[in-house]
């Protein structure tokens, strides 16, 4: 057992040390583009996402004719586990 503090984990488990584009919480800043078309992540509710950046990184899913964009790679598999639940977060 260790008393070393653990780095906070995000939904995708990245840290700013592993990803220099990540903010202090470990999430990559997908708003770096400024005034682009944005949405929020249906898994990490309230986390803003630039659609074009997320799409370029493959961080999206289509469900029942709608596209959902994610803040990190960990959110796609979570969405896949219960897409109806997460899609309801966006309603």
Secondary structure, DSSP 4 states (H G I P E B T S, - for coil): ---PPPPPP-TT---TTT-TTB-TTS-B-TTTT-SS-EEE-SSSTT-EEEHHHHHHTT-EEEETTEEEE-SSHHHHHHHHH-HHHHHHTT-
